């Protein structure tokens, strides 16, 4: 058996080589719901699956997702974009500046434009002038922060803006975007009629699984902003454009092998410019979301590192929109637990993660056992050995978390606030072995050069 053949065999999925489809994902989601419900009952931690936590998680996940989506477009074209944070900051300021004067939807449009200008600047530096992508991204972050602080003091602290509540570090308030609530299921009003709240009633009964499902569904159907719905629709839209259209194929070919794409007539510079500018527009939309939905005004430091977490969510999602959405929801959920649940709710998650790690350890051990008879070279043996080591480490981590859970009643506040960032580090560490970024990502391209 050749090394290439063996490597393919080693990396074959444990389910026989079949890709996971919707029934598999539904089964996994059902299992996680049962586990969350069990943890909620054991630790009496109602916020774990409450509608308030789910609603907050969705609201906190959307800007992370939009920033990550911007990174996805850029990096699929071969341009690393760590300037997402700076483009988000530009989106917050421009969105707030236009929003308080002409309304929230105009603010969203101008916020998209502000982020797109940041993306265009990144494209000029990296594509046309060949500046190192990391250096250019850092410069965009510094520029976005400094420029918006200067402009906020210049325009929000004088005249009409100051009279309306503006200041050197914040804008006047902005009208909120309309929210929707599903009648009958989640309450709300239709004209003068107060609709019943079936899901809310079921959630309050605290039944096993049923109340948890009702709480999650109510959080997704109560008080949802129209802009949130637009953001959710961008998941299938991005997939269709990048993976089902000639335009998307050209962009992805530039990220995999721009010289091969050039030989087939693709305008590589044009595609990279388009992708990076769209990347900035998505980041600007994330910033506009922060000032029109998350909080109805601009404030200095409002992004709070969400651009970098969006970049981490994109990597966790393996440079695909579905995985990016899942990673963003994970980070948004841990942040919501910090905001609404506090130490008690995070304490319940210790048991949840411990049980998951036991499952991961068992899966890795079973996978290594199935692959072991196929191994005939050192590379394969090393792969199997790594699987066994990962299984052992997962068990050790699970034992440590279980011990912590049993010996404590709540997680200290300092660790609670660090939970989203710790989740980012853990997820990236666990997902690193299955990641594959575009082959030409971050490489300098010059038309007509030999590779």
The 8 nearest C-alpha neighbors of each residue, nearest first, counted from 0:
[[1, 5, 4, 2, 375, 3, 376, 374],
 [2, 0, 4, 3, 5, 6, 376, 375],
 [1, 3, 5, 4, 6, 0, 376, 378],
 [4, 2, 6, 5, 1, 7, 0, 8],
 [5, 3, 1, 7, 6, 2, 8, 0],
 [4, 6, 8, 2, 7, 3, 9, 1],
 [7, 5, 9, 3, 8, 4, 2, 10],
 [6, 8, 4, 10, 5, 9, 11, 3],
 [9, 7, 5, 11, 6, 10, 4, 373],
 [8, 10, 6, 7, 11, 5, 370, 379],
 [11, 9, 7, 8, 6, 12, 5, 13],
 [10, 12, 8, 16, 9, 7, 13, 15],
 [13, 11, 16, 14, 15, 10, 17, 18],
 [12, 14, 15, 366, 11, 16, 369, 365],
 [15, 13, 12, 16, 17, 18, 11, 19],
 [16, 14, 13, 17, 12, 11, 18, 369],
 [15, 17, 12, 11, 14, 18, 13, 10],
 [18, 16, 15, 14, 19, 12, 13, 20],
 [17, 19, 20, 16, 12, 14, 15, 23],
 [20, 18, 23, 17, 21, 24, 22, 14],
 [21, 19, 23, 22, 18, 24, 17, 25],
 [20, 22, 24, 23, 25, 19, 26, 27],
 [23, 21, 25, 24, 20, 26, 19, 27],
 [24, 22, 26, 21, 20, 25, 19, 27],
 [23, 25, 27, 21, 26, 22, 28, 20],
 [26, 24, 28, 22, 23, 27, 21, 29],
 [25, 27, 23, 29, 24, 28, 22, 30],
 [28, 26, 24, 30, 29, 25, 23, 31],
 [29, 27, 25, 31, 30, 26, 24, 32],
 [30, 28, 32, 26, 27, 31, 25, 33],
 [29, 31, 27, 33, 32, 28, 34, 26],
 [30, 32, 34, 28, 29, 33, 35, 27],
 [33, 31, 29, 35, 30, 34, 36, 28],
 [34, 32, 36, 30, 31, 35, 208, 37],
 [33, 35, 31, 37, 32, 36, 38, 30],
 [36, 34, 32, 38, 37, 33, 31, 39],
 [35, 37, 39, 33, 34, 38, 208, 207],
 [36, 38, 34, 40, 35, 39, 33, 41],
 [37, 39, 35, 41, 40, 36, 42, 347],
 [40, 38, 44, 36, 43, 37, 42, 41],
 [39, 41, 43, 37, 38, 42, 36, 44],
 [40, 42, 38, 39, 43, 37, 44, 347],
 [43, 41, 44, 39, 40, 347, 38, 346],
 [44, 42, 40, 39, 41, 45, 38, 347],
 [45, 43, 39, 42, 344, 46, 47, 347],
 [44, 46, 47, 39, 43, 49, 48, 344],
 [47, 45, 49, 340, 48, 44, 52, 344],
 [48, 46, 45, 49, 44, 344, 39, 52],
 [49, 47, 211, 46, 214, 215, 45, 50],
 [50, 48, 46, 214, 52, 51, 47, 45],
 [49, 51, 218, 214, 53, 52, 215, 217],
 [52, 50, 54, 49, 53, 55, 218, 46],
 [51, 53, 55, 49, 50, 54, 335, 56],
 [54, 52, 56, 218, 50, 55, 51, 215],
 [53, 55, 218, 51, 57, 56, 52, 50],
 [54, 56, 58, 52, 53, 57, 335, 59],
 [57, 55, 332, 331, 53, 335, 59, 54],
 [58, 56, 60, 54, 55, 59, 53, 61],
 [57, 59, 55, 56, 60, 61, 54, 293],
 [60, 58, 331, 56, 57, 61, 55, 62],
 [61, 59, 331, 57, 327, 63, 328, 58],
 [60, 62, 64, 63, 58, 59, 65, 57],
 [63, 61, 285, 65, 64, 60, 66, 288],
 [64, 62, 309, 60, 66, 61, 65, 305],
 [63, 65, 61, 67, 327, 62, 66, 309],
 [64, 66, 68, 62, 285, 67, 63, 281],
 [67, 65, 282, 69, 309, 63, 68, 64],
 [68, 66, 309, 70, 64, 310, 313, 69],
 [69, 67, 71, 65, 70, 66, 64, 72],
 [278, 70, 68, 281, 66, 67, 71, 72],
 [69, 71, 67, 73, 68, 72, 80, 74],
 [72, 70, 68, 74, 69, 73, 318, 75],
 [73, 71, 75, 69, 70, 274, 278, 74],
 [72, 74, 275, 70, 274, 78, 76, 71],
 [73, 75, 77, 78, 76, 79, 71, 72],
 [74, 76, 254, 251, 72, 77, 73, 71],
 [75, 77, 254, 250, 253, 74, 73, 251],
 [254, 76, 78, 440, 74, 75, 439, 441],
 [79, 77, 74, 441, 73, 440, 76, 80],
 [80, 78, 74, 441, 132, 440, 81, 73],
 [79, 81, 82, 136, 70, 78, 83, 73],
 [80, 82, 136, 83, 79, 133, 137, 307],
 [81, 83, 136, 80, 140, 139, 85, 84],
 [84, 82, 306, 86, 81, 85, 282, 87],
 [83, 85, 306, 87, 82, 86, 140, 88],
 [140, 84, 86, 143, 88, 82, 87, 83],
 [87, 85, 114, 89, 83, 88, 117, 84],
 [88, 86, 286, 282, 90, 283, 84, 85],
 [89, 87, 85, 91, 90, 86, 143, 286],
 [88, 90, 86, 87, 92, 91, 113, 143],
 [89, 91, 283, 110, 286, 87, 114, 113],
 [92, 90, 286, 287, 88, 94, 89, 93],
 [91, 93, 95, 89, 94, 90, 96, 147],
 [92, 94, 110, 96, 90, 95, 91, 113],
 [95, 93, 110, 106, 287, 91, 92, 97],
 [94, 96, 98, 92, 93, 97, 297, 91],
 [97, 95, 93, 94, 98, 92, 99, 100],
 [96, 98, 106, 100, 94, 95, 99, 101],
 [99, 97, 106, 103, 102, 95, 100, 101],
 [98, 100, 173, 97, 102, 101, 95, 96],
 [99, 101, 98, 97, 102, 96, 173, 106],
 [102, 100, 98, 97, 99, 105, 103, 106],
 [101, 103, 98, 105, 104, 99, 100, 106],
 [102, 104, 98, 106, 105, 174, 291, 107],
 [105, 103, 107, 106, 102, 108, 98, 176],
 [104, 106, 108, 107, 103, 102, 98, 101],
 [105, 107, 98, 94, 97, 103, 109, 104],
 [108, 106, 104, 110, 287, 105, 94, 109],
 [109, 107, 105, 111, 110, 106, 104, 112],
 [108, 110, 112, 106, 111, 94, 107, 93],
 [111, 109, 94, 90, 107, 93, 113, 283],
 [112, 110, 283, 280, 284, 108, 114, 109],
 [111, 113, 109, 115, 110, 114, 116, 280],
 [114, 112, 110, 90, 116, 115, 111, 89],
 [283, 113, 115, 279, 86, 280, 90, 117],
 [116, 114, 280, 279, 118, 112, 276, 117],
 [117, 115, 119, 113, 118, 114, 120, 112],
 [116, 118, 114, 120, 115, 119, 86, 279],
 [119, 117, 279, 276, 115, 121, 116, 120],
 [118, 120, 276, 116, 122, 121, 117, 115],
 [119, 121, 117, 123, 122, 118, 116, 124],
 [122, 120, 118, 124, 119, 123, 125, 135],
 [123, 121, 119, 125, 126, 120, 124, 272],
 [124, 122, 120, 127, 121, 126, 125, 119],
 [125, 123, 128, 121, 122, 130, 126, 127],
 [124, 126, 129, 130, 122, 128, 123, 132],
 [127, 125, 122, 129, 123, 128, 124, 268],
 [126, 128, 123, 129, 125, 124, 122, 268],
 [129, 127, 124, 130, 125, 126, 123, 122],
 [128, 130, 125, 126, 127, 443, 124, 131],
 [131, 129, 125, 124, 128, 132, 135, 134],
 [130, 132, 134, 133, 135, 129, 125, 443],
 [131, 133, 135, 134, 79, 125, 136, 130],
 [132, 134, 136, 135, 131, 137, 81, 79],
 [135, 133, 137, 131, 136, 132, 138, 130],
 [134, 136, 138, 132, 133, 137, 131, 139],
 [137, 135, 82, 81, 139, 133, 138, 134],
 [136, 138, 140, 134, 139, 135, 82, 133],
 [137, 139, 135, 141, 136, 140, 142, 134],
 [140, 138, 142, 136, 82, 137, 141, 85],
 [85, 141, 139, 137, 143, 82, 138, 142],
 [140, 142, 138, 144, 139, 143, 145, 137],
 [141, 143, 139, 145, 140, 144, 146, 138],
 [144, 142, 85, 140, 146, 141, 89, 145],
 [145, 143, 141, 142, 147, 146, 148, 140],
 [144, 146, 142, 148, 147, 143, 141, 149],
 [145, 147, 149, 143, 148, 144, 142, 150],
 [148, 146, 150, 149, 144, 145, 151, 143],
 [149, 147, 151, 145, 146, 150, 144, 152],
 [148, 150, 146, 147, 152, 151, 153, 145],
 [149, 151, 153, 147, 152, 148, 154, 146],
 [152, 150, 155, 148, 153, 154, 149, 167],
 [151, 153, 167, 149, 150, 156, 155, 154],
 [152, 154, 150, 151, 155, 149, 156, 157],
 [155, 153, 151, 156, 152, 150, 157, 160],
 [156, 154, 165, 160, 151, 166, 170, 157],
 [155, 157, 166, 161, 167, 152, 154, 165],
 [158, 156, 161, 155, 154, 160, 159, 153],
 [157, 159, 160, 161, 162, 156, 155, 154],
 [158, 160, 162, 161, 163, 157, 155, 165],
 [161, 159, 155, 163, 165, 162, 158, 157],
 [162, 160, 165, 156, 157, 164, 163, 159],
 [161, 163, 159, 160, 164, 158, 165, 157],
 [162, 164, 160, 161, 171, 165, 159, 172],
 [165, 163, 171, 161, 162, 160, 166, 172],
 [166, 164, 171, 161, 170, 155, 160, 169],
 [165, 167, 156, 169, 155, 168, 161, 170],
 [166, 168, 152, 156, 151, 169, 155, 165],
 [169, 167, 299, 166, 298, 151, 152, 148],
 [168, 170, 298, 166, 297, 165, 167, 299],
 [169, 171, 165, 297, 155, 296, 166, 172],
 [170, 172, 165, 164, 163, 160, 296, 99],
 [173, 171, 296, 295, 170, 99, 174, 164],
 [174, 172, 99, 295, 296, 98, 175, 171],
 [173, 175, 103, 102, 295, 176, 172, 99],
 [176, 174, 291, 295, 292, 173, 177, 103],
 [175, 177, 103, 291, 224, 292, 178, 174],
 [178, 176, 224, 225, 175, 179, 223, 226],
 [179, 177, 224, 223, 222, 225, 176, 180],
 [178, 180, 223, 222, 224, 221, 181, 177],
 [181, 179, 221, 222, 220, 187, 182, 185],
 [180, 182, 185, 220, 184, 221, 183, 186],
 [183, 181, 186, 184, 194, 187, 185, 180],
 [184, 182, 195, 194, 186, 196, 185, 197],
 [183, 185, 197, 196, 198, 182, 181, 186],
 [186, 184, 196, 181, 217, 221, 198, 183],
 [187, 185, 196, 194, 195, 182, 183, 184],
 [186, 188, 194, 180, 182, 193, 185, 189],
 [189, 187, 193, 192, 194, 190, 191, 186],
 [190, 188, 192, 191, 193, 187, 194, 182],
 [189, 191, 192, 188, 193, 187, 194, 182],
 [190, 192, 189, 188, 193, 194, 187, 182],
 [191, 193, 189, 188, 190, 194, 187, 195],
 [194, 192, 188, 187, 191, 195, 189, 186],
 [193, 195, 186, 183, 187, 188, 182, 192],
 [196, 194, 183, 186, 197, 193, 184, 185],
 [197, 195, 186, 185, 199, 184, 183, 198],
 [198, 196, 184, 200, 199, 195, 201, 183],
 [197, 199, 201, 213, 200, 184, 196, 185],
 [198, 200, 202, 196, 197, 201, 203, 185],
 [201, 199, 197, 203, 198, 202, 196, 204],
 [200, 202, 198, 199, 203, 204, 210, 197],
 [201, 203, 210, 199, 214, 200, 213, 204],
 [202, 204, 200, 205, 201, 199, 210, 206],
 [203, 205, 202, 201, 206, 210, 200, 199],
 [206, 204, 210, 203, 202, 207, 211, 201],
 [207, 205, 210, 204, 209, 208, 211, 202],
 [206, 208, 209, 36, 210, 205, 211, 37],
 [209, 207, 211, 36, 210, 33, 212, 206],
 [210, 208, 212, 211, 207, 206, 213, 201],
 [209, 211, 202, 213, 206, 205, 212, 201],
 [212, 210, 208, 214, 213, 209, 48, 36],
 [211, 213, 209, 215, 210, 214, 208, 216],
 [212, 214, 210, 216, 198, 211, 202, 215],
 [215, 213, 50, 49, 211, 217, 202, 212],
 [214, 216, 218, 212, 217, 50, 213, 53],
 [215, 217, 213, 219, 218, 214, 212, 220],
 [216, 218, 220, 214, 219, 215, 50, 185],
 [219, 217, 50, 54, 53, 215, 216, 220],
 [218, 220, 216, 217, 221, 54, 215, 53],
 [221, 219, 217, 181, 218, 180, 216, 223],
 [222, 220, 180, 223, 218, 185, 217, 219],
 [221, 223, 180, 178, 179, 224, 220, 54],
 [224, 222, 178, 179, 221, 220, 180, 225],
 [225, 223, 178, 227, 226, 177, 179, 222],
 [226, 224, 228, 227, 178, 177, 229, 223],
 [225, 227, 229, 224, 228, 230, 288, 176],
 [228, 226, 230, 224, 225, 229, 231, 223],
 [229, 227, 231, 225, 226, 230, 232, 224],
 [228, 230, 226, 232, 227, 231, 225, 233],
 [229, 231, 227, 233, 228, 232, 226, 61],
 [232, 230, 228, 233, 229, 234, 227, 61],
 [231, 233, 229, 234, 230, 235, 228, 236],
 [232, 234, 236, 230, 231, 235, 237, 229],
 [235, 233, 232, 236, 237, 320, 231, 238],
 [236, 234, 238, 237, 233, 232, 239, 320],
 [237, 235, 233, 239, 234, 238, 240, 232],
 [238, 236, 240, 234, 239, 235, 233, 241],
 [239, 237, 235, 241, 236, 240, 242, 234],
 [238, 240, 243, 236, 237, 242, 241, 235],
 [239, 241, 237, 244, 247, 238, 243, 242],
 [247, 242, 240, 238, 239, 237, 243, 248],
 [243, 241, 239, 238, 240, 247, 244, 248],
 [242, 244, 239, 240, 241, 247, 245, 238],
 [243, 245, 247, 240, 246, 242, 248, 241],
 [246, 244, 248, 247, 249, 243, 241, 240],
 [247, 245, 249, 244, 248, 250, 241, 240],
 [241, 248, 246, 250, 244, 249, 240, 245],
 [247, 249, 245, 251, 246, 250, 252, 241],
 [248, 250, 252, 246, 247, 251, 245, 253],
 [249, 251, 76, 247, 253, 248, 252, 270],
 [252, 250, 254, 248, 75, 253, 76, 249],
 [251, 253, 255, 249, 254, 250, 256, 260],
 [254, 252, 257, 76, 250, 251, 256, 255],
 [77, 255, 253, 76, 251, 75, 439, 252],
 [254, 256, 438, 439, 252, 437, 253, 251],
 [257, 255, 259, 253, 258, 252, 439, 254],
 [258, 256, 253, 260, 259, 261, 252, 254],
 [259, 257, 261, 260, 256, 262, 450, 446],
 [258, 260, 262, 261, 256, 257, 263, 252],
 [259, 261, 257, 263, 258, 265, 262, 252],
 [262, 260, 258, 265, 264, 263, 259, 257],
 [261, 263, 259, 260, 264, 258, 265, 257],
 [264, 262, 260, 261, 265, 259, 258, 266],
 [263, 265, 261, 262, 266, 260, 267, 259],
 [264, 266, 261, 260, 267, 263, 249, 262],
 [267, 265, 269, 268, 270, 264, 261, 260],
 [268, 266, 270, 269, 265, 271, 253, 261],
 [269, 267, 271, 270, 266, 272, 126, 127],
 [268, 270, 272, 266, 267, 271, 273, 265],
 [271, 269, 273, 267, 272, 268, 250, 274],
 [270, 272, 274, 268, 273, 269, 76, 275],
 [273, 271, 269, 275, 270, 274, 122, 276],
 [272, 274, 270, 276, 271, 275, 277, 269],
 [275, 273, 277, 271, 73, 276, 72, 272],
 [274, 276, 73, 278, 277, 272, 118, 273],
 [275, 277, 118, 119, 279, 115, 278, 273],
 [278, 276, 280, 274, 279, 275, 273, 281],
 [69, 279, 277, 275, 276, 281, 280, 72],
 [278, 280, 118, 115, 114, 282, 276, 277],
 [279, 281, 115, 111, 114, 277, 283, 282],
 [282, 280, 284, 69, 278, 283, 279, 65],
 [283, 281, 66, 87, 285, 279, 284, 280],
 [114, 282, 284, 90, 111, 87, 280, 286],
 [285, 283, 111, 287, 281, 282, 286, 110],
 [286, 284, 62, 282, 288, 65, 283, 287],
 [285, 287, 91, 90, 87, 283, 289, 288],
 [286, 288, 284, 91, 94, 107, 110, 290],
 [289, 287, 285, 291, 286, 292, 290, 284],
 [288, 290, 293, 286, 287, 291, 292, 294],
 [289, 291, 296, 295, 294, 287, 297, 288],
 [290, 292, 295, 288, 175, 289, 103, 294],
 [293, 291, 288, 294, 289, 290, 175, 295],
 [292, 294, 289, 290, 291, 288, 58, 295],
 [293, 295, 290, 292, 296, 289, 291, 297],
 [296, 294, 291, 173, 290, 172, 175, 292],
 [297, 295, 172, 290, 173, 170, 294, 95],
 [296, 298, 170, 169, 290, 95, 91, 92],
 [299, 297, 169, 301, 168, 300, 296, 170],
 [298, 300, 168, 301, 169, 297, 148, 147],
 [301, 299, 302, 303, 298, 88, 144, 304],
 [300, 302, 298, 303, 299, 297, 289, 88],
 [301, 303, 305, 304, 300, 88, 87, 286],
 [304, 302, 301, 305, 300, 306, 84, 307],
 [303, 305, 306, 307, 302, 308, 84, 300],
 [306, 304, 308, 307, 302, 63, 303, 309],
 [305, 307, 84, 309, 83, 304, 308, 66],
 [306, 308, 310, 309, 305, 304, 84, 311],
 [309, 307, 311, 305, 310, 306, 312, 63],
 [310, 308, 67, 63, 312, 306, 66, 307],
 [309, 311, 307, 313, 67, 308, 312, 70],
 [310, 312, 308, 314, 309, 313, 315, 307],
 [313, 311, 315, 309, 326, 310, 314, 323],
 [312, 314, 323, 316, 310, 67, 311, 315],
 [315, 313, 317, 311, 316, 312, 318, 310],
 [314, 316, 312, 317, 313, 427, 311, 326],
 [322, 315, 317, 323, 313, 314, 318, 319],
 [318, 316, 314, 434, 315, 319, 435, 313],
 [317, 319, 316, 313, 71, 314, 436, 320],
 [318, 320, 317, 322, 316, 321, 323, 71],
 [321, 319, 323, 322, 234, 324, 238, 318],
 [322, 320, 324, 323, 319, 325, 234, 316],
 [316, 321, 323, 325, 324, 320, 319, 326],
 [322, 324, 316, 313, 320, 326, 321, 325],
 [323, 325, 327, 321, 322, 326, 64, 320],
 [326, 324, 322, 328, 323, 327, 329, 321],
 [327, 325, 312, 329, 323, 328, 324, 322],
 [326, 328, 324, 330, 60, 64, 329, 325],
 [329, 327, 331, 325, 60, 326, 330, 332],
 [330, 328, 326, 332, 327, 331, 325, 333],
 [329, 331, 327, 333, 332, 328, 419, 334],
 [330, 332, 60, 56, 328, 59, 334, 329],
 [333, 331, 56, 335, 329, 334, 330, 328],
 [332, 334, 336, 330, 419, 335, 331, 337],
 [333, 335, 337, 331, 332, 336, 419, 330],
 [336, 334, 338, 332, 56, 337, 333, 55],
 [337, 335, 340, 333, 339, 334, 338, 332],
 [336, 338, 334, 341, 335, 415, 340, 339],
 [339, 337, 335, 336, 340, 334, 341, 416],
 [340, 338, 336, 337, 335, 341, 52, 46],
 [341, 339, 336, 344, 46, 337, 338, 343],
 [340, 342, 337, 343, 344, 339, 336, 345],
 [341, 343, 410, 409, 345, 344, 346, 415],
 [342, 344, 409, 346, 345, 341, 340, 44],
 [345, 343, 340, 347, 346, 44, 342, 341],
 [346, 344, 348, 342, 347, 343, 341, 410],
 [345, 347, 343, 409, 344, 348, 349, 410],
 [348, 346, 344, 345, 349, 350, 42, 38],
 [347, 349, 351, 345, 350, 346, 352, 344],
 [350, 348, 352, 347, 346, 351, 400, 404],
 [349, 351, 353, 348, 352, 347, 401, 354],
 [352, 350, 348, 354, 349, 353, 38, 355],
 [351, 353, 355, 349, 354, 350, 348, 356],
 [354, 352, 397, 350, 356, 355, 351, 400],
 [353, 355, 357, 351, 356, 352, 350, 358],
 [356, 354, 352, 358, 357, 353, 359, 351],
 [355, 357, 359, 353, 358, 393, 354, 397],
 [358, 356, 360, 354, 355, 359, 394, 397],
 [357, 359, 355, 361, 356, 360, 362, 354],
 [358, 360, 356, 362, 357, 361, 363, 355],
 [361, 359, 390, 357, 363, 393, 358, 362],
 [360, 362, 358, 364, 359, 363, 365, 357],
 [361, 363, 359, 365, 360, 364, 366, 358],
 [364, 362, 366, 360, 365, 390, 361, 386],
 [363, 365, 367, 361, 366, 362, 387, 390],
 [366, 364, 368, 362, 367, 363, 361, 369],
 [365, 367, 363, 369, 368, 364, 13, 362],
 [366, 368, 370, 364, 383, 369, 365, 386],
 [369, 367, 365, 371, 366, 370, 364, 372],
 [370, 368, 366, 367, 371, 365, 372, 13],
 [371, 369, 367, 368, 373, 372, 366, 9],
 [370, 372, 368, 373, 374, 369, 367, 383],
 [373, 371, 374, 370, 369, 368, 375, 367],
 [374, 372, 371, 370, 375, 8, 5, 9],
 [375, 373, 379, 371, 372, 376, 380, 370],
 [374, 376, 373, 379, 377, 380, 0, 5],
 [377, 375, 379, 378, 374, 380, 2, 5],
 [376, 378, 380, 379, 381, 375, 374, 382],
 [379, 377, 381, 376, 380, 382, 2, 6],
 [378, 380, 382, 374, 381, 377, 376, 383],
 [381, 379, 377, 383, 382, 378, 384, 374],
 [380, 382, 384, 378, 379, 383, 377, 385],
 [383, 381, 379, 385, 380, 384, 378, 386],
 [382, 384, 386, 380, 367, 385, 381, 379],
 [385, 383, 381, 387, 386, 382, 380, 388],
 [386, 384, 388, 382, 383, 387, 389, 381],
 [387, 385, 383, 389, 384, 388, 363, 367],
 [386, 388, 390, 384, 389, 385, 364, 391],
 [387, 389, 385, 391, 390, 386, 392, 384],
 [390, 388, 386, 392, 387, 391, 385, 393],
 [389, 391, 360, 387, 393, 388, 363, 392],
 [390, 392, 388, 394, 393, 389, 387, 395],
 [391, 393, 395, 389, 394, 390, 396, 388],
 [394, 392, 396, 390, 360, 356, 391, 395],
 [393, 395, 397, 391, 392, 396, 357, 360],
 [394, 396, 392, 398, 397, 393, 399, 391],
 [397, 395, 399, 393, 398, 394, 392, 400],
 [398, 396, 353, 394, 400, 395, 399, 356],
 [397, 399, 401, 395, 396, 400, 402, 394],
 [400, 398, 396, 402, 397, 401, 403, 395],
 [401, 399, 403, 397, 402, 398, 353, 349],
 [400, 402, 404, 398, 403, 399, 353, 350],
 [403, 401, 399, 405, 404, 400, 398, 406],
 [402, 404, 400, 406, 401, 405, 407, 399],
 [405, 403, 401, 402, 407, 406, 349, 400],
 [404, 406, 402, 403, 407, 401, 408, 400],
 [405, 407, 403, 404, 402, 408, 401, 409],
 [408, 406, 404, 405, 409, 403, 410, 346],
 [407, 409, 346, 343, 406, 410, 404, 405],
 [410, 408, 343, 342, 346, 407, 411, 345],
 [409, 411, 342, 346, 412, 415, 345, 343],
 [412, 410, 413, 414, 342, 415, 409, 341],
 [411, 413, 415, 414, 342, 416, 410, 341],
 [414, 412, 415, 411, 416, 417, 410, 418],
 [415, 413, 417, 412, 416, 411, 418, 410],
 [414, 416, 412, 418, 417, 413, 337, 342],
 [417, 415, 414, 413, 418, 337, 412, 419],
 [416, 418, 414, 415, 420, 419, 421, 413],
 [417, 419, 421, 415, 420, 416, 422, 414],
 [420, 418, 422, 333, 334, 421, 417, 330],
 [419, 421, 423, 422, 418, 417, 424, 308],
 [422, 420, 418, 424, 423, 419, 417, 425],
 [421, 423, 419, 425, 420, 424, 426, 418],
 [422, 424, 420, 421, 426, 425, 427, 419],
 [423, 425, 421, 427, 422, 426, 428, 420],
 [426, 424, 428, 422, 427, 423, 429, 421],
 [427, 425, 429, 423, 428, 424, 430, 422],
 [426, 428, 430, 424, 429, 425, 431, 315],
 [429, 427, 425, 431, 426, 430, 424, 432],
 [430, 428, 426, 427, 431, 425, 432, 424],
 [431, 429, 427, 428, 432, 433, 426, 315],
 [430, 432, 428, 434, 433, 429, 427, 315],
 [433, 431, 430, 434, 429, 428, 435, 427],
 [432, 434, 431, 430, 435, 317, 429, 10],
 [435, 433, 317, 431, 432, 436, 430, 314],
 [436, 434, 317, 437, 433, 318, 438, 432],
 [435, 437, 438, 434, 318, 317, 440, 314],
 [438, 436, 255, 440, 254, 439, 75, 435],
 [437, 439, 255, 440, 436, 254, 256, 77],
 [440, 438, 255, 254, 77, 442, 437, 256],
 [439, 441, 77, 437, 442, 438, 254, 78],
 [440, 442, 78, 79, 77, 439, 132, 443],
 [443, 441, 439, 440, 444, 77, 78, 132],
 [442, 444, 129, 441, 445, 126, 125, 131],
 [445, 443, 442, 446, 257, 126, 129, 448],
 [446, 444, 448, 447, 443, 129, 126, 127],
 [445, 447, 448, 444, 261, 258, 267, 268],
 [446, 448, 445, 449, 258, 261, 444, 262],
 [449, 447, 446, 445, 450, 444, 258, 443],
 [450, 448, 447, 258, 445, 446, 444, 259],
 [449, 448, 258, 447, 444, 445, 257, 256]]
